[in-house]
Amino acid sequence: MQGLAVMMFSVDNDTNKVLVYAGVPDEVTRKGLVLIDWLRKALEPINGKGGGGKGGLAQGQVKHHLNSNCILM
C-alpha cells in the first residue's frame, strides 16, 4: 500500500525485548507526520526507547517485562 505509515512490533523472547519498526513514506511526512516523534510517542507509555531514523524508517525497543498483548493495545 502506498501512502500508509506503519509500525510493527516483534517479540524476541531470547533477548527479552520487543523490537519496534516504523516506516513513514514521504507523502505522509509532507502531510506533517514526523517519524521519530510518532515512534517515541508510541513507545512512551510502555517505557520504550526510539532511536534515530533515516530514509523514512526508524526502530525502537521495549524491555519485555509486560504481557506483549498489553503493548499492542
Phi and psi in degrees as GROMACS dihedral restraints (atoms count N, CA, C in turn):
[ dihedral_restraints ]
;  ai    aj    ak    al  type     phi  dphi    fc
    3     4     5     6     1   -89.6    20    10
    4     5     6     7     1   149.0    20    10
    6     7     8     9     1    73.9    20    10
    7     8     9    10     1    22.8    20    10
    9    10    11    12     1  -119.1    20    10
   10    11    12    13     1   122.3    20    10
   12    13    14    15     1   -79.4    20    10
   13    14    15    16     1   138.5    20    10
   15    16    17    18     1  -131.8    20    10
   16    17    18    19     1   151.2    20    10
   18    19    20    21     1  -138.8    20    10
   19    20    21    22     1   125.6    20    10
   21    22    23    24     1  -119.9    20    10
   22    23    24    25     1   142.9    20    10
   24    25    26    27     1  -116.9    20    10
   25    26    27    28     1   136.1    20    10
   27    28    29    30     1  -135.7    20    10
   28    29    30    31     1   122.1    20    10
   30    31    32    33     1   -83.1    20    10
   31    32    33    34     1   127.9    20    10
   33    34    35    36     1  -114.1    20    10
   34    35    36    37     1    95.4    20    10
   36    37    38    39     1   -68.0    20    10
   37    38    39    40     1   -23.7    20    10
   39    40    41    42     1   -68.5    20    10
   40    41    42    43     1   -35.7    20    10
   42    43    44    45     1  -102.9    20    10
   43    44    45    46     1    -2.5    20    10
   45    46    47    48     1    61.3    20    10
   46    47    48    49     1    40.7    20    10
   48    49    50    51     1  -134.4    20    10
   49    50    51    52     1   158.1    20    10
   51    52    53    54     1  -110.3    20    10
   52    53    54    55     1   121.6    20    10
   54    55    56    57     1   -92.6    20    10
   55    56    57    58     1   140.2    20    10
   57    58    59    60     1  -126.7    20    10
   58    59    60    61     1   129.9    20    10
   60    61    62    63     1  -123.7    20    10
   61    62    63    64     1   135.3    20    10
   63    64    65    66     1  -130.9    20    10
   64    65    66    67     1   144.5    20    10
   66    67    68    69     1  -138.1    20    10
   67    68    69    70     1   134.8    20    10
   69    70    71    72     1  -131.8    20    10
   70    71    72    73     1   117.1    20    10
   72    73    74    75     1   -70.6    20    10
   73    74    75    76     1   158.7    20    10
   75    76    77    78     1   -53.5    20    10
   76    77    78    79     1   -41.4    20    10
   78    79    80    81     1   -64.8    20    10
   79    80    81    82     1   -29.7    20    10
   81    82    83    84     1   -77.8    20    10
   82    83    84    85     1   -37.8    20    10
   84    85    86    87     1   -60.5    20    10
   85    86    87    88     1   -41.3    20    10
   87    88    89    90     1   -63.1    20    10
   88    89    90    91     1   -23.7    20    10
   90    91    92    93     1   -84.4    20    10
   91    92    93    94     1    -6.0    20    10
   93    94    95    96     1   118.8    20    10
   94    95    96    97     1    -5.0    20    10
   96    97    98    99     1   -81.3    20    10
   97    98    99   100     1   118.9    20    10
   99   100   101   102     1   -96.3    20    10
  100   101   102   103     1   116.1    20    10
  102   103   104   105     1   -51.0    20    10
  103   104   105   106     1   -57.4    20    10
  105   106   107   108     1   -66.1    20    10
  106   107   108   109     1   -34.6    20    10
  108   109   110   111     1   -64.9    20    10
  109   110   111   112     1   -42.2    20    10
  111   112   113   114     1   -63.1    20    10
  112   113   114   115     1   -45.6    20    10
  114   115   116   117     1   -62.9    20    10
  115   116   117   118     1   -49.1    20    10
  117   118   119   120     1   -63.0    20    10
  118   119   120   121     1   -39.1    20    10
  120   121   122   123     1   -65.2    20    10
  121   122   123   124     1   -38.2    20    10
  123   124   125   126     1   -68.0    20    10
  124   125   126   127     1   -33.5    20    10
  126   127   128   129     1   -87.2    20    10
  127   128   129   130     1   -18.2    20    10
  129   130   131   132     1   -54.2    20    10
  130   131   132   133     1   -48.3    20    10
  132   133   134   135     1   -66.5    20    10
  133   134   135   136     1   -18.1    20    10
  135   136   137   138     1  -112.6    20    10
  136   137   138   139     1    20.2    20    10
  138   139   140   141     1    57.0    20    10
  139   140   141   142     1    37.2    20    10
  141   142   143   144     1   -90.5    20    10
  142   143   144   145     1   170.0    20    10
  144   145   146   147     1  -124.4    20    10
  145   146   147   148     1   135.1    20    10
  147   148   149   150     1  -114.9    20    10
  148   149   150   151     1   133.3    20    10
  150   151   152   153     1   -94.1    20    10
  151   152   153   154     1   179.6    20    10
  153   154   155   156     1   -67.0    20    10
  154   155   156   157     1   157.7    20    10
  156   157   158   159     1  -132.1    20    10
  157   158   159   160     1   168.1    20    10
  159   160   161   162     1  -156.5    20    10
  160   161   162   163     1   155.8    20    10
  162   163   164   165     1    64.3    20    10
  163   164   165   166     1    26.0    20    10
  165   166   167   168     1    81.7    20    10
  166   167   168   169     1     9.0    20    10
  168   169   170   171     1  -127.5    20    10
  169   170   171   172     1   144.7    20    10
  171   172   173   174     1  -150.5    20    10
  172   173   174   175     1   162.2    20    10
  174   175   176   177     1  -138.8    20    10
  175   176   177   178     1   160.3    20    10
  177   178   179   180     1  -151.0    20    10
  178   179   180   181     1  -178.5    20    10
  180   181   182   183     1  -153.2    20    10
  181   182   183   184     1   158.9    20    10
  183   184   185   186     1  -138.2    20    10
  184   185   186   187     1   136.2    20    10
  186   187   188   189     1   -63.6    20    10
  187   188   189   190     1   135.8    20    10
  189   190   191   192     1   -86.8    20    10
  190   191   192   193     1    55.7    20    10
  192   193   194   195     1   -94.2    20    10
  193   194   195   196     1    -7.8    20    10
  195   196   197   198     1  -104.0    20    10
  196   197   198   199     1   163.0    20    10
  198   199   200   201     1   -65.3    20    10
  199   200   201   202     1   125.6    20    10
  201   202   203   204     1   -60.3    20    10
  202   203   204   205     1   -26.5    20    10
  204   205   206   207     1   -65.2    20    10
  205   206   207   208     1   -33.4    20    10
  207   208   209   210     1   -64.6    20    10
  208   209   210   211     1   -37.8    20    10
  210   211   212   213     1   -63.0    20    10
  211   212   213   214     1   -37.5    20    10
  213   214   215   216     1   -80.3    20    10
  214   215   216   217     1    -7.8    20    10
